[in-house]
């Protein structure tokens, strides 16, 4: 989170390009949530990536942290940061 907060505006396009190269859909969902909701960026790319959000399982913002019962409806993520 610190890297996103410190460098998000200067490197937004680079961040989006790099994440677009990843095959793992949950990475796109997590990054889009952070950039859209935490950093307040509006990008058309996020509207494409939201299709990768899915209900069910234990999809968490931080994969290594415990699940918490607070979530994003749009991104279908437990907000466990």
C-alpha positions as CSV (number, residue, x, y, z in Angstrom):
1,X,0.0,0.0,0.0
2,X,2.8,2.4,0.8
3,X,4.2,2.1,-2.8
4,X,0.8,2.7,-4.3
5,X,0.2,5.8,-2.0
6,X,3.7,7.2,-2.7
7,X,4.0,6.7,-6.4
8,X,0.5,6.1,-7.8
9,X,-0.1,9.2,-9.8
10,X,3.4,9.4,-11.3
11,X,3.4,5.7,-12.3
12,X,-0.3,5.0,-12.8
13,X,0.0,4.1,-16.5
14,X,3.0,1.9,-15.8
15,X,1.2,0.1,-13.0
16,X,-1.9,-0.5,-15.2
17,X,0.3,-1.8,-18.1
18,X,2.2,-4.2,-15.8
19,X,-0.9,-5.6,-14.2
20,X,-2.5,-6.0,-17.6
21,X,0.3,-8.4,-18.5
22,X,-0.6,-10.7,-15.5
23,X,-2.8,-13.7,-16.3
24,X,-4.1,-13.9,-12.8
25,X,-7.5,-12.2,-12.7
26,X,-7.6,-11.7,-8.9
27,X,-4.5,-9.5,-9.3
28,X,-6.4,-7.2,-11.6
29,X,-9.3,-7.1,-9.2
30,X,-7.1,-6.3,-6.2
31,X,-5.1,-3.6,-8.0
32,X,-8.3,-2.0,-9.4
33,X,-9.9,-1.9,-6.0
34,X,-6.9,-0.2,-4.5
35,X,-6.5,2.3,-7.3
36,X,-10.2,3.1,-7.6
37,X,-11.4,3.0,-4.0
38,X,-8.3,3.8,-2.0
39,X,-6.5,6.2,-4.4
40,X,-9.6,7.6,-6.1
41,X,-8.5,7.0,-9.7
42,X,-11.1,6.7,-12.4
43,X,-10.0,4.6,-15.4
44,X,-11.9,2.8,-18.1
45,X,-9.6,-0.2,-17.5
46,X,-11.3,-0.8,-14.1
47,X,-14.7,-1.2,-15.9
48,X,-13.0,-4.0,-17.9
49,X,-11.4,-5.6,-14.9
50,X,-14.5,-5.6,-12.8
51,X,-15.8,-8.5,-14.9
52,X,-13.1,-10.7,-13.2
53,X,-14.7,-10.1,-9.8
54,X,-16.6,-13.1,-8.5
55,X,-18.6,-13.9,-5.5
56,X,-17.9,-16.9,-3.4
57,X,-14.9,-18.6,-1.8
58,X,-12.7,-16.4,0.3
59,X,-11.5,-13.8,-2.1
60,X,-9.5,-11.3,0.0
61,X,-7.7,-8.1,-0.7
62,X,-4.7,-9.4,1.2
63,X,-4.4,-13.1,0.3
64,X,-2.2,-13.9,3.4
65,X,-4.4,-12.2,6.0
66,X,-7.5,-13.5,7.7
67,X,-10.9,-13.1,6.1
68,X,-13.0,-10.2,7.6
69,X,-16.8,-9.8,7.1
70,X,-16.4,-6.3,5.5
71,X,-16.3,-6.4,1.7
72,X,-16.6,-4.5,-1.5
73,X,-19.8,-5.3,-3.4
74,X,-18.3,-4.1,-6.7
75,X,-15.0,-6.0,-6.4
76,X,-16.3,-9.0,-4.4
77,X,-13.3,-8.8,-2.0
78,X,-13.0,-9.0,1.7
79,X,-11.4,-5.7,2.8
80,X,-8.9,-7.3,5.2
81,X,-6.2,-4.7,5.2
